[in-house]
Amino acid sequence: MSESAHIGVGLISVGWMGRLHSRAYLAAAHHYPELAARAALVMAADPDEGGRQHAADVLGYRQTTADYRDVLSDPDVDVVSICSPNFLHHEIALATIAAGKPFWIEKPMGRGVRESSEIARGAATRGLVTSVGFNYRHAPAIAHARRLVREGAIGTVTNVRVAFMADYSADPSGALTWRFQRDRAGSGVLGDLLSHGADLAQFVVGRITSVTAMTETFITERPLPRASAASHFSKGDDSDPKGVVQNEDYAALLARFEGGAVGVLESSRVAVGPRAEYALEVYGTTGSLRWDFQRMNELQVADDASGYRTMMMAPENGEFARFQPGAGTGMGFDDLKTVEASLFLRSVLEHRQLAPSAADAWSAAEVVDAALRSSASGSWVDVPAVDGPTTYDAGLESSSRR
């Protein structure tokens, strides 16, 4: 790390998430002015000329390149954001580890347990702090829910419900992009959405120890993309040639947690109606709580006989005070990534793991892998514990009820 007051950022892939990472780095300086160094956007890599032009003209990167290796070899790049498609994560992450640079990578980190474990172990061996894009855990309502659960405010947790329901692939005319190909994406909705759900459940309640699962693919064919740069939202029509969808549209899991709680985790990418219904419910012996991303700034809590009350998040909850002065004016999705950026920068500056770690992503991958094996066998499957630095219990020793 240079001795200047800046952390040099290298970006790999200038798609939606790469652009959001870039904005989050810059926003962190405004919302977290006490950071000992500010992010400086040094170099962005993308094989697409339009992406490189956006990085230079709009985001403000000093340099651009078509080859991600140029980012890793630049001495002014201190940290790297890996926002490429899933099938490139493993290669790029291992190259970043070899270059000795901390990285912020989107999920799913790998296409399966093997890739995820190799990335997490490689980073740990080199002593690198990491960050993974589990942004929903940064919502102030989740911070408050976690505090209530871990401090016993709803008694002993008995059961958990996680439902990540979305419609982004509900249209059968949606193009057969890499997300639907097993060799490029790995799993389907399990890795794309339910890995978020597994992370939330483990972050709030505790480790998932075993699962039994079923999966289904409802839209079995899709139009082949008309261009190589087809996006998540590209469409075809009935006249286009079709290709086979190779991974799951839907998954449902029964789960057992360390400590005795049980749960249901469900996810769909083809649900007609929900746009981004990402919900967590936790039930205990003396109360319960409910959160839904579609009402991100609210938490429903029942801790007596009068039923649920809706709590509007306020400056005393999580990182809310960094963004808004009082309850009623809500935070948004991009703010969650700014929280994530600040945690990553702090992790780098303080040489300790504060952001969601590569080991957290490996743990989520173990849940996904166990679900896939269970779906194939019809049996309960144990979820192995990972041996890396997870952050599920980080900060609990300093929390206090508010």
C-alpha positions, 0 to 999 in steps of 0.5 A: 500500500502506498503511503499517500492518502489514497487507496488506488482502485482497479475495476474488472468489468464495467457492467452494472455492478462494476459501475455501482462499485465505482460510485460506492467507493467515491460515496464512501468518502462522503458518508465515512469522512473519518476513513484514513484514506480515500479511494482513487479510481485508477484503472478499469478493464473491460473487453467492451469498448463502450464499457471502457469509455464509460469508465473513463468519461463517466466514472472518472478512471484515469486509465482503461484497458481491455486486459484485466492483467493490466489492472493487477500489474499496475503499481498504483492499484492497491485494491481490486473490484471483481465484477465480471460474470461468474465463469471468470471469477475463479481465474481473476480472483486467483490472479488477484491473489497471486498479485497480492491485492485485496479484492471485493468480489460479487457473488456467487464468488465461484461456480461451486464449492471447489472454486469458492474454497480455492479463492477463500483459502488462497486469500487467507494464505496470502493474508489478504482481506476480502469483501463479497457482495452480500449487500442485503446484510448491511440494511439497518433493519437487518442490523437491528434484527440481528441484535434482537436475535443474538441478544435473546429479545425474541427468546430462543429461535425456533424457526426461520423463513427466507424467501427470495422471490423475483421475476427477472427471468419470468418472461420466456422470451428472456435470452439464454445468457450465460446465467442459464448455462451450468458451465458458465454460471454454475447453479441457477437461482441457488447461487444467484439469489438463495446464496444471499438468503443463506448469508442473511440467515446465517448472519442473523441466526447462525450456521446452517448445518444440514439441508434437504432440498428440491429444485425445478426448471419451469422454463426449459428453453430460451431464445439464443442471444442475438449479440455476444454482449447480451445482458441480463434483460435481453429479449428474443422472440418466437422466431429465434432459435432456442437453447436449453436452460441448464440450471434451476429456476426454483429451489426450496430447502428445509434447513437445520441450524446450529443451536437447534433452530429449523428453517425453510429457504425458498427462491425463484427467478421466474415468480410472476408478481414479486419484483424483488421480494427478499424476505427474512422471518425469524420466530422465537419462543417469546417473539418474532420479526419480519423484514422484506427488502421491498420495504427495506427501511422497516422491521416488523417486531412482535415481542408481546401479546399485542402482535406486530409493530412496524419499526421505521429505521432511524439513526440509532439503527445500523449505518442509517445515520450515515445517510439520513437524519431521521426516520421516514427518509429511507436508504436505498440499494446503492447505499447498501453498497456504499456501506460495503465499500466502507467496510472493505476500505476499513478492512484494508486500512486496519488489516482486519476482516470487517467486510463480508469475507471470501469465507462467508461466500464459501460458506454460502457455496457449501449450502448451495452445494448441499442443496444441489446434492440433496435435490439429486439424492432426495436425502438430508445432506450435511453442510460442512463448516468452512475453515476460513475467517467468517464474519457471522459473529463479528461485532457482537461483543460490542453490540448493545440493545438500543 
